[in-house]
Amino acid sequence: MIAFTKMQAIGNDFVVIEEPENIDLSALAAKVCDRRFGIGADGMLTYKANPPASPFVPLSEAPSLAAREGWGGFRFRIFNADGSEDTMCGNGLRCVVRLATERGQVPLTGIAQTASGEVPYAIDGTQITLTLPPPRFDCDSIPLDLIAWGERFRTLFDGRNLMPVPVAGGSFALSAVNTGSTHSVTFRSNLPSDEEFLSWSPRVENSPAFPEKTSLMWATVSGSNALKLRIWERGVGETLGCGTGACAAAVLAIVEGKASPVFPVEVTSKGGTVQVRWDGDERSPILLIGSANTIYSGTLDSFL
Ligand SMILES: N[C@@H](CCC[C@H](N)C(=O)O)C(=O)O
């Protein structure tokens, strides 16, 4: 029997399970996430508290390990609704922190081991803070294939500035960054209409410039250090919230002078608001702060 918990964080919803053995997790995710024939979710999350000695992230790559000696935590994996595995999920990770700490399986402050590295977490009441690795702007990390469509675009891109990428039937101007997961951001004076959003977003997701595809955050400055987003997630489609996407939009807003690094950036999407703190230094981590909640629980037996 596999027990699941349905959770959400700013409307990004997930089926959460403890990592089972000998199960095709991609196939299971595609089944349970289906909104008509399954439970329905943007993704499936798995976790394993206090993973065994064989490290998910090589210890040689873990910064300031000494400072974290003795910290507990868990291994975390995220599968999108289409079954593809992603490297990180800011909203999903907050859900697992809430669940695993409430169950007493992990400490209130600890480390999550993710495919994009170690992420320290802390929970205080309903607010969960994640310390995500520094943003990565280089082509290999995004990943972004500048050669795919010729030399012409090389000179326009210095790693984080506005650039046109080829999409089916045209080109689309965006900025790109990896904040644990790969994201593109397009800043506009208004959020897009349904027609514009649904016409361009899937074409950007599948642009040949992004060999591993990309999510697309449509962003607008809505106040002092405040952004509003409409979100298209790789492997999912439209979602109500995206934690690493909110970080990408805030980081690029700071880089492009649309927000200040001195104060937190409030990022609001259809499902709610998160806070992002980043000091503007490329070597500095990104803090993502927000809530997460349980909706209901059950068992997955009928999907196995
Ligand atoms: N919803 C997530 C990020 C997942 C992004 C996307 N589905 C992908 O494949 O990259 C978040 O909250 O960070």
The ligand as a Gaussian input file, in Angstrom:
#p B3LYP/6-31G(d) Opt

LIG

0 1
 N        6.509000      24.237000      -9.851000
 C        7.883000      24.184000      -9.576000
 C        8.885000      24.120000     -10.645000
 C        8.636000      23.086000     -11.702000
 C        8.980000      23.671000     -13.010000
 C        8.641000      22.870000     -14.216000
 N        7.542000      21.991000     -14.116000
 C        9.881000      22.223000     -14.779000
 O        9.865000      21.092000     -15.277000
 O       10.919000      22.862000     -14.738000
 C        8.274000      25.194000      -8.495000
 O        7.435000      25.555000      -7.680000
 O        9.436000      25.567000      -8.403000

